[in-house]
Structure formats: C-alpha cells, structure tokens
Amino acid sequence: MRDITVIEHAQAAAIADWLADMLTRAGACAITIPGGSTPFPILDHLIGRHAGRINWASLGVWPNDDRIVPEDHDASNTGKIRALLEPLGAQIIALTEDAVPPHFALTWLGMGPDGHIASLFPNTDPLVDDQQTMRRLTPDPLPPHAPFDRITLTIPALLDTDAILFTLGGAADKRRVFEEARRGEHDLPVARLLRAARARDIPVTVFA
C-alpha cells in the first residue's frame, strides 16, 4: 500500500518541472487535467520551460470535466485547454456522454473546499463502482462563478490511471479537507477516490 506524497509550498514552476519529467518518461499517452484557475499558470510554465522536451503530438488530453457551454465561452475548460495545447500538437478530447475514456498515464485533479473533484460534487453521490465512465449532472448548489450543468469523468474513469496528482493551490481550507479525507474522517468525493486509489495501490502526489 502506497503512502501519499505531499510536497509543501510548491510554486507553479516546480509543478511544471514535475509534469515535464512525468510526460517525458511516459512517452505516448493520455492524461486528464482539471479546469478552473489552478492548472493554467502551471501549463504556462510547462510550455515556457519544457516545450521542447515533450512530444506533444503523442499526447491526448482529456478535461476532468466541463461546463455545458460552447468551447468559445469563457467558462469552457475544453476551449481554454485547446487554445493552449492544441497549437503545440496535443490532441484535445472534448467530453461527450458517449465518449469512452482511455487508460490515463496521469489523472491530475484539483479539489474544491467542499471536497468535490472534477464535477463530482457531494450532492451527486459519486460511486467508486459507477457503471458509467461519464455523467452529465447538475451541482447543487450551483457555483455562482459558473452556474452551469456539467459533464464529468466518474470516479472509475479517474482511477483508470498509472498515477494521481492533486494541486491544491496553497489554500488552507482545501488542505484541511484533503487531510481529513486522507485520514478517513469524512466521505466526501475526494475521500472516496483516495480510499479506492489506496486499495488499488495507485501512487498519489499532492502539491499543497
């Protein structure tokens, strides 16, 4: 059983270095990455510091989730990821209800203060043994900054991976919820995923 590796006070550039090393080792692969505000400064550093090391044309990139909006909408995770990585040659896969996610070399996740991962909010009661790999759902309450229905990878799809990375952005409230999940003190979505990852011996790295 693997322990969780926690790296304290990491800056975006250091996380980008970690990602570059991982992608270089993995070669041709698929990864899934979060939306929101956290990943894009990291991706900017990844491109700026390591663009030449990575074979972008061999990389398939799936969002963890997205808001049900057109890709040119400001709230679209897919549109932002596509604008950043597709010019480098990466293949960006938009989530649809009939899409079949691959095995990922890396599942990169953010987490909300309420313990949600991807768009698996507490009210959605996400199941570790969900028979579906993709779900369309409505968070309740709707986040005021993004009041849209969502499409999301389920826990089984997120766990079909060689490794899991969390970036918490230095937020104390997120760190508290994560540590409680790690200790098994609640049953929020992040806790369900961590229990299943531990049972499957999937390595988890956290940039706190």
Backbone hydrogen bonds, N-H to C=O, Kabsch-Sander energy under -0.5 kcal/mol:
donor,donor_aa,acceptor,acceptor_aa,energy
5,T,204,V,-2.6
6,V,4,I,-0.6
7,I,206,V,-3.4
8,E,6,V,-0.6
10,A,7,I,-0.6
15,I,11,Q,-1.9
16,A,12,A,-2.3
17,D,13,A,-2.0
18,W,14,A,-2.0
19,L,15,I,-2.5
20,A,16,A,-2.6
21,D,17,D,-2.2
22,M,18,W,-2.2
23,L,19,L,-3.0
24,T,20,A,-2.2
25,R,21,D,-2.0
26,A,22,M,-2.1
27,G,23,L,-1.6
29,C,58,S,-1.7
31,I,60,G,-2.6
32,T,106,L,-2.2
33,I,62,W,-2.1
42,I,38,T,-0.7
43,L,39,P,-2.7
44,D,40,F,-2.3
45,H,41,P,-1.8
46,L,42,I,-2.4
47,I,43,L,-2.5
48,G,44,D,-2.6
49,R,45,H,-2.8
50,H,46,L,-2.0
51,A,47,I,-1.3
53,R,50,H,-1.6
54,I,50,H,-1.0
54,I,51,A,-0.5
56,W,54,I,-1.6
58,S,55,N,-1.7
59,L,56,W,-2.0
60,G,29,C,-2.4
60,G,58,S,-0.5
61,V,59,L,-0.5
61,V,91,Q,-3.3
62,W,31,I,-2.7
62,W,60,G,-0.5
64,N,33,I,-2.4
66,D,151,I,-2.6
68,I,149,D,-2.7
69,V,67,R,-2.2
73,H,70,P,-2.0
76,S,73,H,-1.9
77,N,75,A,-0.6
80,K,76,S,-1.4
81,I,77,N,-2.6
82,R,78,T,-3.0
83,A,79,G,-2.3
84,L,80,K,-1.4
85,L,81,I,-2.7
86,E,82,R,-1.9
88,L,85,L,-1.0
89,G,85,L,-0.5
89,G,86,E,-1.7
90,A,85,L,-1.5
91,Q,59,L,-2.6
92,I,90,A,-0.6
93,I,61,V,-2.7
93,I,91,Q,-0.5
94,A,92,I,-0.6
99,A,96,T,-1.7
104,F,160,D,-2.9
105,A,30,A,-3.2
106,L,30,A,-0.8
107,T,163,A,-2.5
108,W,32,T,-3.0
108,W,106,L,-0.6
109,L,107,T,-0.6
109,L,165,L,-3.6
112,G,116,H,-2.1
115,G,112,G,-2.4
117,I,120,L,-1.1
120,L,117,I,-3.1
121,F,119,S,-1.4
124,T,121,F,-2.0
125,D,122,P,-1.4
130,D,127,L,-1.3
135,R,152,T,-2.4
137,L,150,R,-2.2
146,A,143,P,-1.5
148,F,146,A,-2.2
150,R,137,L,-3.1
151,I,66,D,-2.4
152,T,135,R,-2.5
153,L,64,N,-2.7
154,T,133,T,-1.8
158,L,154,T,-2.4
159,L,155,I,-2.2
160,D,156,P,-0.6
160,D,157,A,-0.8
161,T,159,L,-2.2
162,D,104,F,-1.6
164,I,203,P,-2.6
165,L,107,T,-2.7
166,F,205,T,-2.8
167,T,109,L,-1.9
168,L,207,F,-2.4
169,G,207,F,-0.5
171,A,168,L,-1.3
175,R,171,A,-2.3
176,R,172,A,-2.2
177,V,173,D,-1.9
178,F,174,K,-2.7
179,E,175,R,-2.8
180,E,176,R,-2.2
181,A,177,V,-2.1
182,R,178,F,-2.7
183,R,179,E,-1.8
184,G,181,A,-1.2
185,E,180,E,-3.0
190,V,115,G,-1.7
191,A,188,L,-0.8
192,R,188,L,-1.9
193,L,189,P,-2.2
194,L,190,V,-2.4
195,R,191,A,-2.4
196,A,192,R,-2.0
197,A,193,L,-2.7
198,R,194,L,-2.4
199,A,195,R,-2.2
200,R,196,A,-1.6
201,D,198,R,-1.1
202,I,197,A,-2.6
204,V,3,D,-0.5
205,T,164,I,-2.6
206,V,5,T,-3.3
207,F,166,F,-2.9
208,A,7,I,-2.1
208,A,206,V,-0.9
